[in-house]
Amino acid sequence: MMVLQFNRHFQKLAILSILLLCTSLLYFHQSSIPYLQHQIPPLPSKNHAAEASKSYSLKPLVYIFPQYYVFEDNNKLHGENFTEWVNVKKVTHNSFGLETIRPHESIGFYNGLEFRTRERQGRFLRDHGFYGAVFHHYWFAGRPVMEHVIQKMLEDGEPNIPFMLSWANEPWSARWDGSGGNGKVLIAQDYGLHVAWRKHFEWLLPFFRHPQYIRSNGKIQFVVYNPTHIGHIGPRMFAAFRQWAIEEGLGGMDIIETRWGEGSDRIPDSWAGHPPDAVNEFAPHAGGRDQALFSSLKKMARVYHRGTLACWDTTPRHPTDHLAVSLPTCHPRTWQNHLVEMFRKIKAEPNPIGAENFFFVNALNEWGEGNSIEPSAQFGDGYGTAMKNAIDISEREHVWADIANEMSLARDKEVSAVLERKPDVCVLIRASPANAEDRIFKLSATLRSLQAQHNPNWRAVVYQSDRATFPELGMLITEALDARIMHVEVSKDIVIPIPEGKDESFLATDWVIRSLAASNPGCAIARYLLVTTGSNTYEPGAFDSLSQSQDLIGLNVESRQRVWDHPQLQEKSWATRCSQLQDVRIRSIIIITIHELTILIQLGSKLCTHSAPTLSTFDLSATFFNLDKFQAENHSFDRVFHDFPHPQDGSFAEYLVKQRDWSFAPPQGRECHVRHNPAYTSCLKTGNFWFDSPIYEEVGCYSTTKLIHLFEKTSPNLEVLDLEFFRKNGYCVRYKEGAYARMLAASGNVIPVLEALHVDANCPYMEHSEGTNRAITFGHGLKRCWYTNQRQPDNKQSRDILKKTCRNIACLAYRLMPLFASPSHE
């Protein structure tokens, strides 16, 4: 008995000593750890700012909606004193249960005619990086409507910012969208002929002559919102406007025709023989409501201006008719990253030199459509700040096409020299339609990440690993403009099964390796082999470790699997879903076992962990293989990956090290080398968000459309999701607490109540289920774990859950040392 008591005292003393030592190490270690910021991409040093272009500039514009004052037409159509605020005040929540956005108290339900309102709007736009504004202009059957705001601007100069007009030429209807719901048209449109056109032009002349009116290449810019509605007289009308603009000494006019049809590439019939001067995107009419698709839209004209929206929620305009459309996952943080990607696309494919590169944002103040970047009660001035940050990030990270061309000249010379040398690595890239430009993780991003490597001595072979249709694959490779990257078409004699679920075929990969000598002699003699997919990206220093000589070289990798298996993130309560991912102090774990009691000490790391030749730590896309040895020993991915148990790649790596005596070198340093996508960090950088589900198959990177599609049958209004939490954080979605508890119960988890052990020293957990309410303390949970462990459940899933839960309890045991006395049988 005394021996047992001594052992217990020794155990406590040892634990406390280790904790004290590790705490000290942690203190000194923390001071040298640069924590990873996830919300927005870190800005490079100013010393590495992208070189400025002499030929191009990016000019963000924002649409301004004027319906925030009382005027006669609206009094007749909608009742006395009607403004857009009447619609906004009618509702408080949308179909997803979220608050409809409302103006911040600092701006209130303002009057759009007031000088101070317009002055504030101009200042807001200037302060947040906007070049100018696009005012909606209304002209119906020979007369202006809702024109008072822009006329006030002519009188006093506010908002004091460059501007252009966009003719919102659709008829006004009861549906608010120009379609004339139920045939009820409130104000009809009649375009007339030359006399009517001239009258309209004459009315516009004072605006065109204004010194702040926006020009491109010396020509004034005039937007037509719905050119298709004008029909075949449109080209004649536009030609007349251009002629009159020259005759009036304006230097000419460009008609910017707004693109419609969401993602459709169909050219309007009126363009036949009459190509537009320029085309602009007005979201959601161009690209739909899913911002993830906007950068993939193909240009429809030689001068093409991209655009976006802030959000979309038409509940104020459709409070009772069930026609409202809402986006539940809008947030300035995701919008900022979306803008950065849009700016990258614009700079990579700019308009011809001399033409401007406008970026049309919808909108400053479409409060009735839930689409406003003005300060709101929900987001403050987050959208304005997002624009300013995105411009800054793009200026530092992205170069315009003219600078890229100069850099490519230097790169091509370097590549020519590199091609004469034995490559350090041959990168095999398995591509599929999942890597197309309209997907979140694109092949083009993978190729760009290779081109950004500090070590240029690599070759790459891109091939399709399935038989699915991917017509743009060859074009994507060609557009990389890099002699190190080759496209290899897999022989039709190779039978590649169509993947089902998670099953993958490596038949194509094996064929490519066997054919390297013929298809890519440079790759065939490389020192190392790297097999990856067209969705992964590599940090610039990923290939720096290839000076080593080991048979296998690991890299640090972040992936969905790594996040799922992360020791600190494995056992999460509902309350810590998502929030732990955002914690910059996510740390690596040292596991210490004393007398079968496991203590997990956190020391400092990021979401990246190293790839090593073990079942649980190996990642194929983060490991270099000795190519000569791989071929000499006649290894085959397809055979091995079918013969070895799950996870196959880890089994293969263990086999090479233990059975074939392959040497291994761990990653150098702690920085992340590979984003095995979907990865959390790269997901946020694309402008999308993470879904932190307790179901592995659901965890990952989502756009709004993808999330809605996931739940369209089971929860069409996303009732099971904690959307309020997303609205606060803007990077991650989780289940609501009740739905989360039901999922755990359904999974057979016998100890779901222990998931909140992180709360405090007593670790109370309040479980709300069918009206019951009970609290379970840490001590009760520890005893329950001890008893259940004695019984060892028959169900494997329950055993696994038990093991993880008990480990989590042990991790916190030091906080309540008295509880380590032998539990009494209750």
C-alpha positions in Angstrom: 0.0 0.0 0.0 2.9 2.4 0.9 4.6 1.5 -2.4 1.4 2.3 -4.3 1.1 5.6 -2.5 4.8 6.4 -3.1 4.3 5.7 -6.8 1.3 8.0 -6.9 3.3 10.8 -5.3 6.2 10.2 -7.6 3.9 10.3 -10.6 2.5 13.7 -9.5 6.0 15.1 -8.9 7.2 13.9 -12.2 4.3 15.4 -14.0 4.6 18.7 -12.3 8.3 18.8 -13.0 7.8 18.1 -16.7 5.1 20.7 -17.0 7.3 23.3 -15.4 10.2 22.5 -17.7 8.0 22.5 -20.8 6.3 25.8 -19.8 9.8 27.4 -19.6 10.7 26.0 -23.0 7.5 27.2 -24.4 8.0 30.7 -23.1 11.4 31.1 -24.7 10.3 29.3 -27.9 7.2 31.5 -28.4 9.3 34.6 -28.6 11.0 33.3 -31.8 8.0 31.9 -33.6 6.4 33.9 -36.4 2.8 33.0 -36.1 0.8 32.3 -39.2 -2.0 34.8 -39.9 -4.9 33.1 -41.6 -7.5 35.8 -42.1 -5.6 37.7 -44.8 -2.5 36.7 -46.7 0.6 38.2 -45.1 2.0 41.2 -46.9 5.5 40.8 -48.3 8.2 43.3 -47.3 8.1 46.6 -49.1 11.5 45.8 -50.4 9.9 43.1 -52.5 7.0 45.2 -53.8 6.0 44.5 -57.3 7.5 46.9 -59.9 5.0 49.5 -61.1 3.8 49.4 -64.6 4.3 52.4 -67.0 1.5 51.3 -69.3 -1.3 50.1 -67.0 -3.3 51.1 -63.9 -6.2 49.5 -62.0 -9.1 51.8 -61.4 -11.9 50.5 -59.1 -15.3 52.1 -59.7 -18.5 51.6 -57.6 -22.1 51.9 -58.7 -24.2 54.5 -56.7 -27.9 54.0 -56.5 -29.9 57.3 -56.0 -33.3 56.2 -54.6 -32.8 57.7 -51.1 -34.9 60.8 -51.4 -38.5 61.7 -52.1 -39.5 62.5 -55.7 -42.8 62.7 -57.7 -42.7 59.5 -59.7 -42.1 57.4 -56.6 -44.9 59.2 -54.7 -47.3 58.2 -57.5 -46.0 54.6 -57.9 -45.3 53.6 -54.3 -47.1 56.1 -52.1 -46.2 59.4 -50.5 -42.7 59.8 -49.2 -41.4 56.5 -50.6 -37.7 56.0 -50.7 -35.6 52.8 -50.7 -35.4 53.1 -46.9 -39.1 52.1 -46.8 -38.2 48.7 -48.2 -35.2 48.4 -46.0 -37.2 49.1 -42.8 -39.9 46.5 -43.7 -37.8 43.5 -42.8 -35.2 42.5 -40.2 -34.2 39.0 -41.2 -33.9 36.9 -44.4 -34.8 33.3 -45.1 -31.5 32.1 -43.5 -32.4 33.7 -40.2 -29.7 36.4 -40.6 -30.3 40.0 -40.0 -30.7 42.0 -43.2 -27.9 44.6 -43.4 -28.7 48.1 -42.3 -26.7 51.3 -42.4 -24.3 52.0 -39.5 -25.6 54.6 -37.0 -22.8 56.9 -38.2 -24.6 57.3 -41.6 -28.2 56.4 -40.7 -31.1 56.4 -43.1 -29.7 59.4 -45.0 -31.2 61.7 -47.6 -29.2 61.2 -50.9 -29.8 64.8 -51.9 -28.1 66.3 -48.9 -24.7 67.9 -49.5 -23.2 66.2 -46.4 -24.4 62.8 -47.6 -22.7 63.1 -51.0 -19.6 64.7 -49.5 -19.3 61.8 -47.1 -19.7 59.2 -49.9 -17.0 60.9 -51.9 -14.7 60.9 -49.0 -15.4 57.3 -48.2 -14.5 56.2 -51.7 -11.4 58.3 -51.9 -10.2 57.1 -48.5 -10.7 53.4 -49.5 -8.9 53.3 -52.8 -11.7 53.8 -55.3 -10.9 55.7 -58.4 -14.4 56.8 -59.2 -18.2 56.2 -59.2 -20.7 55.0 -61.7 -24.1 56.7 -61.2 -27.2 54.9 -62.4 -29.0 57.2 -64.8 -32.6 56.8 -65.8 -34.2 58.0 -69.0 -37.6 56.7 -70.1 -39.4 57.7 -73.3 -37.9 61.1 -73.7 -37.6 62.2 -70.0 -35.2 61.7 -67.1 -36.4 60.0 -63.9 -34.7 60.1 -60.4 -32.1 62.5 -61.8 -31.9 64.9 -58.8 -28.8 63.5 -57.1 -26.6 63.7 -60.2 -27.9 67.2 -60.9 -27.0 68.2 -57.4 -23.5 66.9 -58.2 -23.3 69.3 -61.1 -24.2 72.2 -58.9 -21.9 71.7 -55.9 -19.3 69.1 -57.0 -20.1 66.4 -54.4 -19.3 63.6 -54.4 -15.9 65.0 -55.4 -14.6 62.0 -57.3 -14.3 61.0 -61.0 -17.6 59.6 -62.4 -19.4 58.1 -65.3 -23.0 57.4 -66.0 -24.7 54.0 -66.6 -28.0 54.2 -68.4 -30.3 51.8 -66.5 -32.5 51.5 -69.6 -34.8 48.7 -68.4 -38.5 49.6 -67.7 -39.5 49.9 -64.1 -41.6 47.0 -63.0 -43.4 45.8 -59.9 -40.7 43.2 -59.4 -37.9 45.7 -59.2 -35.9 43.9 -61.8 -37.2 45.2 -65.1 -39.0 42.0 -66.0 -42.5 43.4 -65.4 -43.7 40.9 -62.8 -47.2 39.7 -63.6 -47.1 42.1 -66.6 -47.3 45.2 -64.4 -44.9 47.8 -65.9 -44.7 50.9 -63.8 -42.7 53.1 -66.2 -42.3 51.8 -69.8 -39.4 52.3 -72.1 -39.6 53.7 -75.6 -36.2 54.3 -77.3 -37.7 56.3 -80.3 -35.4 57.2 -83.2 -32.9 60.0 -84.0 -34.9 62.9 -82.6 -35.4 61.0 -79.3 -31.8 59.9 -79.2 -30.6 63.5 -79.8 -32.8 64.8 -77.0 -31.3 62.2 -74.6 -27.8 63.1 -75.7 -28.4 66.9 -75.2 -29.6 66.2 -71.7 -26.4 64.3 -71.0 -24.0 66.9 -72.4 -23.5 68.9 -69.2 -22.3 65.7 -67.5 -20.1 64.7 -70.4 -18.5 68.2 -70.2 -17.8 68.0 -66.5 -14.0 68.0 -65.7 -14.5 64.9 -63.5 -16.2 62.8 -66.1 -14.2 59.6 -66.7 -12.4 59.1 -70.0 -10.3 56.3 -71.5 -7.8 57.0 -74.3 -9.3 60.5 -74.5 -12.9 59.3 -75.0 -15.7 59.8 -72.5 -17.2 56.5 -71.2 -20.9 55.8 -71.2 -22.3 52.5 -69.8 -25.5 50.9 -71.1 -26.9 48.6 -68.5 -29.0 46.3 -70.7 -28.0 46.7 -74.3 -30.0 43.5 -75.3 -33.2 45.3 -74.3 -32.5 48.0 -76.9 -32.3 45.3 -79.6 -31.1 45.9 -83.2 -31.5 49.7 -83.1 -28.8 49.8 -80.4 -25.8 49.8 -82.8 -27.4 52.7 -84.8 -28.1 54.7 -81.6 -24.6 54.1 -80.3 -23.1 55.2 -83.6 -25.0 58.4 -83.4 -23.9 59.1 -79.8 -20.2 58.5 -80.9 -20.6 60.9 -83.8 -22.2 63.6 -81.7 -19.5 63.3 -79.0 -16.9 64.1 -81.6 -18.9 66.9 -83.1 -19.3 68.4 -79.6 -15.6 68.4 -79.0 -15.6 65.6 -76.4 -12.9 63.6 -78.2 -15.2 60.7 -78.9 -17.2 58.2 -76.8 -16.9 54.6 -75.9 -20.2 52.7 -75.2 -19.5 50.2 -72.5 -22.1 47.5 -72.9 -22.9 45.5 -69.7 -22.6 41.8 -69.9 -25.6 39.7 -69.1 -26.3 35.9 -68.9 -24.4 35.0 -65.7 -21.6 32.6 -66.9 -22.9 32.3 -70.5 -20.4 33.1 -73.3 -23.2 33.7 -75.8 -22.7 36.8 -77.8 -25.8 39.1 -78.2 -27.3 39.1 -81.7 -27.0 42.8 -81.9 -23.2 42.5 -81.8 -23.2 40.7 -85.2 -21.2 43.1 -87.4 -21.2 45.7 -84.6 -18.6 44.7 -81.9 -18.9 46.7 -78.8 -16.4 49.4 -77.9 -16.0 47.8 -74.5 -17.9 45.3 -72.2 -18.2 45.4 -68.4 -19.3 42.9 -65.8 -22.2 43.8 -63.6 -22.6 41.1 -60.9 -24.8 39.1 -60.6 -25.9 39.5 -64.2 -22.3 38.5 -65.2 -21.1 35.4 -63.3 -24.1 34.8 -61.1 -23.9 35.3 -57.4 -20.9 33.0 -56.7 -17.8 35.1 -56.4 -15.6 32.0 -56.8 -16.4 31.9 -60.5 -15.9 35.6 -61.3 -12.2 35.4 -62.2 -12.8 32.5 -64.5 -15.2 34.4 -66.8 -13.8 34.6 -70.3 -13.4 38.0 -71.9 -16.1 38.9 -74.5 -14.5 41.9 -76.1 -11.0 43.4 -76.8 -11.6 46.0 -74.1 -13.2 44.1 -71.1 -13.7 45.5 -67.6 -14.2 42.9 -64.8 -16.5 43.4 -61.9 -18.0 42.0 -58.7 -20.6 42.5 -56.0 -20.3 42.8 -52.3 -23.3 40.6 -51.4 -26.9 39.9 -52.4 -30.1 39.8 -50.4 -33.3 41.1 -52.0 -35.5 40.3 -48.9 -36.3 44.1 -48.4 -37.8 44.2 -51.9 -39.6 40.9 -51.6 -40.7 40.6 -48.0 -43.7 38.4 -48.6 -43.8 37.1 -52.2 -41.1 34.4 -51.7 -39.0 35.8 -54.6 -36.1 37.0 -52.4 -32.7 35.7 -53.2 -30.0 35.8 -50.4 -26.4 34.9 -50.0 -25.7 33.7 -46.5 -21.9 33.8 -46.4 -21.0 37.3 -47.3 -18.2 38.9 -45.3 -15.5 41.6 -45.9 -12.7 39.1 -45.1 -13.6 36.7 -47.8 -14.4 39.6 -50.1 -10.9 41.0 -49.6 -9.2 37.8 -50.7 -11.7 37.6 -53.6 -10.6 41.1 -54.7 -7.0 40.1 -54.6 -7.6 37.2 -57.0 -9.6 39.5 -59.3 -6.8 42.0 -59.4 -4.3 39.3 -60.2 -6.5 38.2 -63.1 -6.8 41.8 -64.4 -3.1 42.4 -64.3 -2.3 39.2 -66.0 -4.8 39.9 -68.9 -5.0 43.7 -69.1 -6.8 45.6 -71.8 -4.8 46.9 -74.7 -2.3 49.7 -73.9 -4.1 53.0 -73.9 -7.4 51.6 -72.7 -8.2 51.8 -69.0 -8.7 48.8 -66.7 -11.8 49.7 -64.8 -13.1 47.3 -62.1 -16.9 47.7 -61.5 -18.1 47.1 -58.0 -21.8 46.6 -57.4 -22.5 48.6 -55.2 -22.0 51.5 -52.8 -25.5 51.6 -51.5 -27.9 49.0 -52.9 -29.4 48.5 -49.4 -32.6 47.1 -50.8 -30.6 44.3 -52.4 -28.4 43.7 -49.4 -25.5 44.8 -51.5 -23.7 47.8 -50.0 -20.1 48.6 -49.1 -21.1 51.7 -47.2 -20.6 51.3 -43.4 -23.2 48.9 -42.0 -24.4 47.9 -38.6 -23.2 44.4 -39.2 -19.7 45.0 -40.7 -18.8 48.6 -40.0 -16.6 49.9 -42.8 -15.2 46.4 -43.4 -15.9 46.4 -47.1 -14.1 49.7 -47.7 -11.1 48.5 -45.7 -11.2 45.2 -47.6 -10.9 47.2 -50.9 -8.0 49.3 -49.6 -6.2 46.2 -48.3 -6.7 44.3 -51.5 -5.3 47.1 -53.6 -2.2 47.2 -51.3 -1.7 43.5 -51.4 -2.0 43.4 -55.2 0.4 46.2 -55.6 3.0 44.2 -53.6 2.3 40.7 -55.0 1.2 41.1 -58.6 2.8 42.5 -61.7 1.2 43.8 -64.8 1.6 42.0 -68.1 4.2 44.4 -69.4 6.4 43.9 -66.3 5.7 40.1 -66.6 6.9 40.1 -70.2 10.2 41.8 -69.1 10.6 39.3 -66.3 9.8 36.4 -68.7 12.6 37.5 -71.0 15.1 37.1 -68.1 13.4 33.9 -67.0 13.6 32.4 -70.5 17.3 33.1 -70.6 17.7 31.4 -67.2 15.5 28.5 -68.2 17.6 28.0 -71.4 20.7 27.6 -69.2 18.8 25.3 -66.7 17.7 23.1 -69.6 21.3 22.2 -70.2 21.7 20.8 -66.7 20.6 17.6 -65.0 17.3 18.5 -63.2 17.0 18.4 -59.5 13.4 17.2 -59.7 10.9 15.9 -62.2 7.4 17.0 -61.1 4.5 14.8 -62.3 1.2 16.7 -62.2 -1.9 14.6 -62.3 -4.6 16.9 -63.7 -8.3 16.6 -64.1 -11.4 18.8 -64.8 -11.4 19.5 -61.1 -8.4 21.8 -61.8 -10.1 23.8 -64.5 -10.2 27.6 -64.2 -13.8 27.7 -62.9 -12.8 25.6 -59.8 -11.4 26.8 -56.5 -8.0 25.2 -56.9 -6.8 25.6 -60.4 -4.0 23.9 -62.4 -2.8 27.4 -63.4 -2.1 28.2 -59.7 -0.1 25.0 -59.4 2.0 25.9 -62.4 2.5 29.5 -61.2 3.8 28.1 -57.8 6.4 26.0 -59.6 7.5 29.0 -61.7 8.0 31.0 -58.4 10.5 28.5 -57.0 13.8 29.8 -55.8 15.4 26.7 -57.3 14.7 26.9 -61.1 16.2 23.5 -61.9 13.1 21.5 -62.3 11.0 20.0 -65.1 7.3 19.2 -65.0 5.0 16.8 -66.9 1.3 17.5 -66.8 -1.0 14.7 -67.8 -4.6 13.7 -67.3 -5.0 10.9 -64.8 -8.6 10.0 -65.9 -10.6 9.9 -69.1 -13.0 12.8 -68.2 -13.4 15.6 -70.6 -10.9 18.4 -70.0 -10.6 20.3 -73.3 -8.8 23.3 -71.8 -5.9 21.3 -70.4 -3.6 21.9 -73.3 -4.4 25.6 -73.4 -3.6 26.0 -69.7 -0.2 24.4 -70.1 0.6 26.5 -73.2 -0.4 29.7 -71.4 2.2 29.0 -68.7 4.8 29.9 -71.4 7.5 27.8 -69.8 9.8 25.4 -71.6 10.2 23.4 -68.4 6.5 22.4 -68.5 5.3 19.8 -70.9 1.9 18.2 -71.7 1.9 14.4 -72.2 -1.2 12.7 -73.4 -1.6 9.2 -71.9 -1.8 6.5 -74.4 -5.3 5.3 -75.2 -4.0 1.8 -74.8 -3.8 2.4 -71.0 -7.1 1.5 -69.4 -7.8 4.1 -66.8 -11.0 3.4 -64.8 -13.3 6.3 -64.0 -12.6 7.2 -60.4 -15.4 6.4 -58.0 -15.4 8.0 -54.6 -11.9 8.2 -53.2 -10.4 5.5 -55.4 -7.6 6.7 -57.6 -5.8 5.0 -60.4 -2.1 5.4 -60.8 -2.0 3.5 -64.1 -1.5 6.8 -65.9 1.3 7.8 -63.5 3.2 4.6 -64.0 2.8 4.9 -67.8 4.2 8.4 -67.7 7.2 7.3 -65.6 8.0 4.5 -68.0 7.7 6.8 -71.0 9.8 9.7 -69.7 12.8 8.9 -71.8 10.8 9.3 -74.9 8.4 12.0 -73.9 10.6 14.2 -71.7 14.3 13.2 -71.6 15.1 16.0 -69.2 12.6 14.6 -66.6 13.9 11.1 -67.2 17.4 12.0 -65.8 16.2 14.1 -62.8 17.7 13.3 -59.4 14.3 13.2 -57.7 10.7 12.5 -58.6 7.7 14.4 -57.1 4.1 13.2 -57.8 1.4 15.8 -57.2 -2.0 16.9 -58.4 -3.2 20.0 -60.3 -4.7 21.5 -57.2 -1.7 21.7 -55.0 0.6 24.7 -54.6 4.2 25.0 -53.5 5.8 27.8 -51.6 8.9 29.4 -53.2 11.4 27.6 -51.0 9.9 24.1 -51.5 12.7 22.9 -53.8 15.6 24.4 -51.8 16.3 21.1 -49.9 17.2 19.2 -53.0 20.9 19.6 -52.4 20.7 16.6 -50.0 21.4 13.0 -51.1 18.9 10.9 -49.2 16.5 8.6 -51.1 13.4 10.3 -49.7 13.2 14.0 -48.7 10.1 15.2 -46.8 8.5 18.6 -46.9 6.2 20.4 -44.5 2.7 20.1 -45.8 -0.7 21.6 -44.9 -3.8 19.6 -46.0 -7.3 18.8 -45.0 -6.1 15.5 -43.7 -3.4 17.2 -41.6 -5.9 19.6 -40.1 -8.2 16.7 -39.3 -5.4 14.7 -37.7 -3.8 17.6 -35.9 -3.3 16.5 -32.3 -4.7 19.8 -31.0 -7.6 19.9 -33.4 -8.7 16.3 -33.3 -10.9 16.5 -30.2 -12.9 19.6 -30.6 -16.0 20.7 -28.8 -18.7 22.6 -30.6 -17.5 25.8 -29.1 -14.0 25.4 -30.5 -15.1 24.5 -34.0 -13.5 27.0 -36.4 -12.1 29.2 -33.6 -9.1 26.8 -33.0 -8.2 27.1 -36.7 -7.9 30.8 -36.4 -5.8 30.6 -33.3 -2.3 31.7 -34.3 -0.9 29.8 -31.4 -1.7 26.4 -32.9 1.3 24.4 -31.7 3.0 21.1 -32.2 2.6 18.5 -29.6 5.2 16.6 -27.5 3.6 13.4 -26.1 5.0 12.3 -22.7 3.9 9.1 -21.1 4.5 8.3 -17.5 3.0 5.2 -15.9 0.5 4.9 -18.8 -0.7 8.5 -18.2 -0.3 10.6 -21.4 0.4 14.3 -21.2 0.4 16.4 -24.4 2.6 19.5 -24.2 2.2 22.1 -26.9 5.4 23.7 -28.3 4.7 25.7 -31.3 4.1 25.1 -35.0 1.6 25.9 -37.6 -1.1 23.9 -39.4 1.8 22.4 -41.5 3.3 19.2 -40.4 6.2 17.2 -41.9 5.8 14.4 -44.3 7.7 11.3 -43.0 7.7 7.6 -44.1 5.0 6.4 -41.6 1.4 5.5 -42.0 0.1 8.6 -40.4 2.6 11.2 -41.5 3.4 10.5 -45.1 2.1 12.8 -47.9 2.9 11.8 -51.5 2.8 15.4 -52.8 5.2 16.5 -50.1 8.0 13.8 -50.6 10.8 13.6 -53.2 11.7 10.1 -54.4 15.1 9.1 -55.7 14.1 8.7 -59.3 17.0 6.4 -60.4 16.5 4.1 -57.5 12.7 4.1 -58.0 13.1 3.0 -61.6 16.0 0.6 -60.9 14.0 -1.3 -58.3 11.0 -1.4 -60.7 8.5 0.1 -58.4 4.9 0.7 -59.6 2.5 3.1 -57.9 -0.6 1.3 -59.1 0.6 -2.1 -58.0 1.8 -0.9 -54.6 -1.2 1.3 -54.0 -3.5 -1.6 -54.6 -1.4 -4.2 -52.6 -0.8 -2.1 -49.5 -3.5 -1.3 -46.8 -5.0 2.1 -46.2 -3.4 4.7 -46.1 -1.6 3.2 -49.1 1.0 6.0 -49.6 2.1 5.7 -46.0 2.4 2.0 -46.2 4.5 2.3 -49.4 6.8 4.8 -47.7 7.3 2.5 -44.7 8.0 -0.4 -47.1 10.7 1.6 -48.9 12.4 2.6 -45.6 12.0 -0.7 -43.7 12.2 -3.3 -46.4 14.2 -1.6 -49.2 16.6 0.4 -46.9 15.8 3.8 -48.4 17.2 6.7 -46.5 15.1 9.6 -45.4 15.8 13.3 -44.8 13.2 15.2 -42.8 12.1 18.7 -43.9 14.5 21.6 -43.3 13.1 24.4 -41.2 9.5 24.8 -40.0 8.1 26.9 -42.8 5.3 25.4 -44.8 6.3 24.0 -48.2 3.2 22.5 -49.7 -0.5 23.3 -49.6 -2.1 19.9 -50.4 -5.5 21.4 -51.3 -8.1 21.7 -50.1 -5.9 23.3 -47.3 -7.3 25.8 -44.8 -4.8 28.6 -45.5 -5.0 28.5 -49.3 -8.8 28.2 -49.1 -9.0 31.6 -47.4 -6.6 33.1 -49.9 -8.9 32.1 -52.8 -11.7 34.2 -51.3 -13.7 31.2 -50.1 -14.3 29.8 -46.6 -13.7 26.6 -44.6 -16.5 24.3 -43.3 -15.3 22.8 -40.0 -17.6 19.8 -39.9 -17.2 16.8 -37.6 -17.7 14.6 -40.7 -14.5 14.3 -42.6 -16.2 14.0 -46.0 -17.8 17.4 -45.4 -14.7 19.2 -44.1 -13.1 21.5 -46.7 -13.1 24.7 -48.8 -16.5 26.0 -49.9 -18.0 28.7 -52.0 -21.5 29.9 -51.2 -23.0 27.9 -54.0 -21.2 24.7 -53.0 -22.4 25.0 -49.4 -26.0 25.6 -50.4 -25.8 22.6 -52.8 -24.5 20.4 -50.0 -27.6 21.0 -47.9 -30.2 21.7 -50.6 -32.1 18.5 -49.8 -31.7 18.2 -46.1 -31.6 21.8 -44.9 -32.4 24.2 -47.8 -32.3 27.3 -45.6 -29.2 26.0 -43.8 -31.0 25.8 -40.5 -28.4 23.4 -39.1 -25.5 25.8 -39.6 -24.3 28.5 -37.3 -24.4 31.3 -39.8 -24.3 34.0 -37.1 -20.9 32.7 -36.1 -19.7 33.0 -39.7 -21.0 36.6 -39.9 -18.8 37.4 -36.9 -15.6 35.7 -38.1 -15.8 35.6 -41.9 -13.6 32.6 -42.5 -15.2 29.4 -41.2 -18.7 27.8 -41.0 -19.7 25.3 -38.4 -22.9 23.4 -37.3 -25.2 24.9 -34.7 -24.8 23.4 -31.2 -28.0 21.3 -31.3 -27.3 19.9 -34.7 -23.7 19.1 -33.7 -24.8 17.2 -30.6 -27.4 15.2 -32.6 -24.7 14.2 -35.1 -22.4 13.0 -32.3 -25.1 11.0 -30.8 -26.0 9.4 -34.1 -22.4 8.5 -34.7 -22.4 6.2 -31.6 -20.2 8.5 -29.5 -20.9 7.4 -25.9 -19.0 10.3 -24.4 -20.0 13.5 -26.3 -20.4 15.3 -23.0 -16.6 15.3 -22.5 -15.9 17.4 -25.6 -15.9 20.7 -23.7 -13.1 19.8 -21.4 -11.2 22.9 -22.5 -13.6 25.3 -20.7 -12.0 25.7 -17.3 -10.5 23.8 -14.4 -13.8 22.1 -13.5 -14.7 21.6 -17.2 -18.5 21.9 -16.9 -20.4 20.8 -19.9 -24.1 21.7 -20.3 -25.9 19.3 -22.6 -29.2 20.6 -24.0 -31.2 17.6 -25.2 -35.0 17.2 -25.3 -35.5 19.7 -22.6 -33.0 18.1 -20.2 -30.1 20.0 -18.7 -27.2 18.3 -16.9 -23.7 19.2 -15.9 -20.8 16.7 -15.9 -17.6 17.8 -14.2 -14.1 16.9 -15.3 -13.8 14.4 -12.4 -17.0 12.6 -13.4 -15.7 12.5 -17.0 -12.4 11.1 -16.0 -14.0 8.3 -14.0 -16.4 7.6 -16.8 -13.4 7.3 -19.2 -11.7 4.9 -16.7 -14.7 2.6 -16.4 -15.4 2.5 -20.1 -11.8 1.7 -20.8 -12.2 -1.4 -18.6 -15.1 -2.6 -20.7 -13.4 -1.9 -24.1 -16.5 -1.5 -26.4 -16.9 -4.0 -29.1 -17.6 -1.3 -31.7 -14.3 -0.2 -33.3 -15.6 3.4 -33.9 -16.5 3.6 -30.2 -13.0 2.3 -29.2 -11.3 4.9 -31.4 -13.5 7.6 -29.9 -12.7 6.4 -26.4 -9.0 6.4 -27.1 -9.0 10.0 -28.3 -11.3 11.2 -25.6 -9.2 9.6 -22.8 -6.1 11.1 -24.3 -7.7 14.5 -24.2 -8.6 14.0 -20.6 -5.0 13.1 -19.8 -3.9 16.2 -21.5 -5.8 18.3 -19.0 -5.2 16.0 -16.0 -2.5 18.2 -14.5 -5.1 20.9 -13.8 -6.9 18.7 -11.2 -4.2 16.5 -9.7 -6.3 15.3 -6.7 -8.6 13.5 -9.2 -5.8 11.0 -9.9 -6.7 9.0 -6.8 -8.1 5.6 -7.7 -11.8 6.1 -8.7 -14.4 4.7 -6.5 -17.0 2.4 -8.1 -20.2 4.4 -8.4 
